Amino acid sequence: MAENQRPAVAVIGLGPMGAMMAETFLKAGYPTTVWNRTASKADALVGQGATLAASAAEAAAAADVTVISQTHYQAMYDSFGDGDLNGATLVNLSSGSPEELRKAGEWAAGRGAALLTGGIMTPPPGIGQPGAYVFYSGPEQILDEHRATLKVLADTTYVGPDLGLAMAFYQAQLFTFWSSLASFMHATALVGKYGVTPEAYLPFGRELFADLASEGPMGYAQILANEIAAGEFPGGENSLHMQAVGADHVVEASVEAGLDTAFPQALRDLFWKGVNGGLGEDGLGAVYRVVTRDLG
């Protein structure tokens, strides 16, 4: 490779995410080969200088590193088939479960390929933009070798050698994101039934989110992380039983307001499961024991 020549890359899967990745590589000057089961999705990228491969295996053979962006891991198996991948380096940023990613490592090794797994924490418009990052797991030497190339897409965060770890981090972040925003939507709907506008409620929701993330005395996430690490969940005047009763009232208020109660009911039931499991005098953090099925 010439001193100033960029490594050759391939992108498998040209949905909104994959297409943006390929376009970002092209704009950064990387020789880019693409493949998609519906070949016409590559037309715009070919117009920008990409090479369309006849197969996924052909695309990988033309690249120093191949980035896969498909709906699920089965799509990778279907795309490459059973042939030998002849030492290809695959970086799969598709979604799945941690165990799926571990099995994918066995599949890749059985076909002569190396696999790095990732969970990309940005929507398609964020590719190549500040703030975008990817959780990576698997052989760290693969990430080290291709870090400069992969950073064209997003910052790289290595979380460990277990191939399933990237997806565990990814799913954890998604769950936190979705549940936090879903609770904000439910809260906005609850006060909205009494004539409060979203703009009027927003400052209170924003302040609470800030308190959750704070490192100060109201930094609830930090407090919970400390309690979980210590395995101790002091209750005192803030017992789980009190929280469960309060959750009953949230459900009642939601019923009165004519809202869907699936979310608050699920939370209420989680609290009461802890109380009924003997954790009523512990603090709210004892819900962690419910989640991990550690009720003795």
C-alpha positions as CSV (number, residue, x, y, z in Angstrom):
1,M,0.0,0.0,0.0
2,A,1.4,3.4,-1.0
3,E,2.1,5.7,1.9
4,N,-0.9,8.0,1.3
5,Q,-3.2,5.3,0.0
6,R,-6.3,4.6,2.1
7,P,-7.1,0.9,2.9
8,A,-9.8,-0.6,0.7
9,V,-13.1,-1.1,2.4
10,A,-16.3,-3.0,1.6
11,V,-19.8,-2.3,2.9
12,I,-22.3,-5.2,2.9
13,G,-25.9,-4.0,3.3
14,L,-27.1,-0.7,1.8
15,G,-30.1,0.2,3.9
16,P,-30.1,3.7,5.4
17,M,-27.2,2.9,7.8
18,G,-25.0,1.0,5.4
19,A,-25.5,3.4,2.5
20,M,-24.5,6.3,4.8
21,M,-21.4,4.4,5.9
22,A,-20.4,3.7,2.3
23,E,-21.0,7.4,1.4
24,T,-18.9,8.5,4.4
25,F,-16.0,6.2,3.3
26,L,-16.1,7.5,-0.2
27,K,-16.1,11.1,0.9
28,A,-13.1,10.4,3.1
29,G,-11.2,9.0,0.1
30,Y,-11.4,5.2,0.8
31,P,-11.7,2.8,-2.1
32,T,-15.1,1.4,-1.4
33,T,-16.7,-1.8,-2.7
34,V,-20.4,-2.4,-2.0
35,W,-22.9,-5.2,-2.1
36,N,-26.6,-5.5,-1.4
37,R,-29.1,-8.2,-2.2
38,T,-31.1,-5.6,-4.2
39,A,-28.3,-4.3,-6.4
40,S,-30.2,-1.2,-7.5
41,K,-29.7,0.3,-4.0
42,A,-26.0,0.7,-4.9
43,D,-26.7,3.0,-8.0
44,A,-26.2,6.3,-6.2
45,L,-23.0,5.0,-4.5
46,V,-21.6,3.7,-7.8
47,G,-22.3,7.2,-9.2
48,Q,-20.1,8.6,-6.4
49,G,-17.2,6.2,-7.2
50,A,-18.1,2.9,-5.4
51,T,-17.5,-0.4,-7.0
52,L,-20.5,-2.8,-7.0
53,A,-19.5,-6.4,-6.3
54,A,-21.3,-9.4,-7.8
55,S,-21.5,-11.1,-4.4
56,A,-20.8,-10.4,-0.7
57,A,-17.8,-12.7,-0.9
58,E,-16.4,-10.8,-3.9
59,A,-16.8,-7.6,-2.0
60,A,-14.9,-8.9,1.1
61,A,-12.2,-10.3,-1.1
62,A,-11.6,-6.8,-2.6
63,A,-11.2,-5.1,0.8
64,D,-8.8,-4.9,3.7
65,V,-11.8,-4.6,6.0
66,T,-15.5,-5.3,5.4
67,V,-18.2,-3.5,7.4
68,I,-21.5,-5.3,7.6
69,S,-24.7,-3.4,8.2
70,Q,-27.7,-5.7,7.9
71,T,-31.0,-6.2,9.8
72,H,-29.7,-9.2,11.7
73,Y,-26.9,-11.8,11.8
74,Q,-28.8,-14.4,9.8
75,A,-28.6,-11.9,6.8
76,M,-24.8,-12.2,7.0
77,Y,-25.0,-16.0,6.8
78,D,-27.4,-15.8,3.9
79,S,-25.3,-13.3,2.1
80,F,-22.0,-15.1,2.3
81,G,-23.2,-18.7,2.1
82,D,-21.0,-21.6,2.9
83,G,-17.9,-20.6,1.0
84,D,-14.4,-20.0,2.3
85,L,-13.8,-16.3,3.2
86,N,-10.0,-16.6,2.7
87,G,-8.8,-14.5,5.6
88,A,-11.3,-11.7,5.3
89,T,-11.7,-9.3,8.2
90,L,-15.4,-8.7,9.0
91,V,-16.8,-6.0,11.2
92,N,-20.4,-6.6,11.8
93,L,-22.5,-3.7,13.1
94,S,-25.8,-5.5,12.8
95,S,-28.2,-5.9,15.7
96,G,-28.7,-9.2,17.6
97,S,-28.3,-10.8,21.0
98,P,-24.9,-11.3,22.7
99,E,-25.2,-15.1,22.2
100,E,-25.9,-14.6,18.5
101,L,-22.6,-12.6,18.2
102,R,-20.6,-15.3,19.9
103,K,-22.0,-17.9,17.5
104,A,-21.2,-15.6,14.6
105,G,-17.5,-15.7,15.7
106,E,-17.6,-19.5,15.4
107,W,-19.2,-19.2,12.0
108,A,-16.5,-16.7,10.8
109,A,-13.6,-18.8,12.1
110,G,-15.0,-21.9,10.4
111,R,-14.8,-20.0,7.1
112,G,-11.4,-18.6,7.5
113,A,-12.5,-15.1,8.5
114,A,-11.8,-12.9,11.5
115,L,-14.8,-11.1,13.1
116,L,-15.1,-8.0,15.2
117,T,-18.6,-7.1,16.5
118,G,-20.1,-3.7,17.1
119,G,-23.1,-1.8,18.3
120,I,-23.3,1.6,16.6
121,M,-24.8,4.3,18.8
122,T,-26.1,6.8,16.3
123,P,-28.8,7.0,13.7
124,P,-27.8,7.1,10.0
125,P,-27.4,11.0,9.8
126,G,-24.9,10.8,12.7
127,I,-22.4,8.6,10.8
128,G,-19.1,10.5,10.6
129,Q,-20.4,13.3,12.9
130,P,-19.1,14.3,16.3
131,G,-20.7,12.4,19.2
132,A,-21.2,9.2,17.2
133,Y,-19.5,6.1,18.7
134,V,-19.5,2.3,18.3
135,F,-19.1,-0.3,21.0
136,Y,-16.6,-2.9,19.7
137,S,-15.8,-6.4,21.1
138,G,-13.8,-9.3,20.0
139,P,-10.1,-9.5,19.1
140,E,-8.6,-6.1,20.1
141,Q,-5.8,-6.5,17.5
142,I,-8.4,-6.2,14.7
143,L,-9.7,-3.0,16.1
144,D,-6.1,-1.7,16.6
145,E,-5.3,-2.5,13.0
146,H,-8.3,-0.9,11.5
147,R,-9.1,1.8,14.1
148,A,-8.2,4.7,11.8
149,T,-10.5,3.4,9.1
150,L,-13.4,2.7,11.5
151,K,-13.1,6.1,13.2
152,V,-14.2,7.6,9.8
153,L,-17.7,6.3,10.8
154,A,-17.7,7.0,14.5
155,D,-15.5,7.0,17.6
156,T,-14.4,3.5,18.7
157,T,-15.0,2.2,22.2
158,Y,-13.5,-1.2,22.9
159,V,-15.4,-3.1,25.7
160,G,-13.7,-6.5,25.8
161,P,-12.7,-9.7,24.0
162,D,-16.1,-11.4,24.4
163,L,-17.8,-11.0,21.0
164,G,-21.2,-10.6,22.8
165,L,-20.1,-7.7,24.9
166,A,-20.6,-5.0,22.2
167,M,-24.3,-6.0,21.8
168,A,-24.8,-6.2,25.6
169,F,-23.6,-2.6,25.9
170,Y,-25.7,-1.6,22.8
171,Q,-28.9,-3.2,24.1
172,A,-28.3,-1.7,27.5
173,Q,-28.0,1.8,26.1
174,L,-31.1,1.3,23.9
175,F,-33.2,0.1,26.8
176,T,-32.1,3.1,28.9
177,F,-32.8,5.5,26.0
178,W,-36.2,4.0,25.1
179,S,-37.5,3.6,28.7
180,S,-36.4,7.1,29.7
181,L,-38.1,8.7,26.8
182,A,-41.2,6.5,27.1
183,S,-41.5,7.6,30.7
184,F,-41.2,11.2,29.7
185,M,-43.9,10.8,27.1
186,H,-46.2,9.1,29.6
187,A,-45.5,11.9,32.1
188,T,-46.2,14.6,29.5
189,A,-49.5,12.8,28.6
190,L,-50.5,12.6,32.2
191,V,-50.2,16.3,33.0
192,G,-51.4,17.1,29.5
193,K,-54.8,15.6,30.5
194,Y,-55.1,18.5,32.9
195,G,-54.3,21.2,30.4
196,V,-50.5,21.4,30.9
197,T,-48.6,21.9,27.6
198,P,-45.5,19.9,26.7
199,E,-43.5,23.1,26.8
200,A,-44.7,23.8,30.3
201,Y,-43.8,20.4,31.6
202,L,-40.4,20.2,29.8
203,P,-38.3,22.1,32.4
204,F,-39.3,19.6,35.1
205,G,-38.5,16.6,33.0
206,R,-35.2,18.1,31.9
207,E,-34.3,18.9,35.5
208,L,-35.0,15.3,36.6
209,F,-32.9,13.9,33.8
210,A,-30.1,16.2,34.9
211,D,-30.4,15.0,38.5
212,L,-30.3,11.4,37.4
213,A,-27.0,12.0,35.6
214,S,-25.5,14.3,38.2
215,E,-22.4,13.4,40.2
216,G,-23.7,15.4,43.2
217,P,-25.9,14.3,46.1
218,M,-28.9,14.0,43.8
219,G,-27.0,11.8,41.3
220,Y,-29.3,8.9,41.4
221,A,-27.5,6.8,38.8
222,Q,-24.3,7.2,40.7
223,I,-25.9,6.3,44.0
224,L,-27.5,3.1,42.5
225,A,-24.2,2.1,40.8
226,N,-22.5,2.4,44.2
227,E,-25.2,0.3,45.9
228,I,-25.2,-2.3,43.2
229,A,-21.4,-2.6,43.4
230,A,-21.6,-3.0,47.2
231,G,-24.6,-5.3,47.1
232,E,-26.3,-3.2,49.8
233,F,-29.6,-1.3,49.3
234,P,-30.4,0.7,52.4
235,G,-34.0,1.7,52.8
236,G,-34.7,3.7,55.9
237,E,-37.2,6.4,55.0
238,N,-37.1,5.5,51.3
239,S,-38.1,1.9,51.3
240,L,-39.1,-0.2,48.3
241,H,-42.5,-0.7,49.9
242,M,-43.1,3.1,49.8
243,Q,-42.1,3.2,46.2
244,A,-44.5,0.3,45.4
245,V,-47.4,2.1,47.0
246,G,-46.4,5.2,45.1
247,A,-46.4,3.2,41.8
248,D,-49.9,2.1,42.6
249,H,-50.9,5.8,42.7
250,V,-49.2,6.4,39.3
251,V,-51.3,3.6,37.8
252,E,-54.5,5.0,39.4
253,A,-53.7,8.5,38.1
254,S,-53.1,7.1,34.6
255,V,-56.4,5.2,34.7
256,E,-58.2,8.4,35.7
257,A,-56.6,10.3,32.9
258,G,-57.6,7.6,30.3
259,L,-54.0,6.7,29.4
260,D,-52.6,3.4,28.4
261,T,-51.3,1.8,31.6
262,A,-49.0,-0.9,30.3
263,F,-45.8,0.8,31.2
264,P,-46.6,2.1,34.7
265,Q,-48.3,-1.3,35.5
266,A,-45.2,-3.1,34.5
267,L,-43.1,-0.9,36.7
268,R,-45.5,-1.2,39.6
269,D,-45.5,-5.0,39.3
270,L,-41.7,-5.0,39.3
271,F,-41.7,-3.1,42.6
272,W,-44.3,-5.3,44.2
273,K,-42.4,-8.4,43.2
274,G,-39.5,-7.2,45.2
275,V,-41.7,-6.3,48.2
276,N,-43.4,-9.7,48.1
277,G,-40.0,-11.3,47.8
278,G,-38.9,-9.9,51.2
279,L,-37.2,-6.7,50.0
280,G,-39.9,-4.2,51.1
281,E,-37.7,-2.6,53.8
282,D,-34.7,-2.2,51.4
283,G,-34.3,0.8,49.2
284,L,-35.3,1.3,45.6
285,G,-32.0,-0.2,44.5
286,A,-33.2,-3.6,45.7
287,V,-35.1,-3.8,42.4
288,Y,-31.7,-4.8,41.0
289,R,-32.1,-8.1,42.9
290,V,-35.5,-8.6,41.3
291,V,-34.1,-7.9,37.8
292,T,-31.2,-10.4,38.4
293,R,-33.6,-12.9,40.0
294,D,-31.7,-12.8,43.2
295,L,-34.5,-13.1,45.7
296,G,-33.0,-15.9,47.8
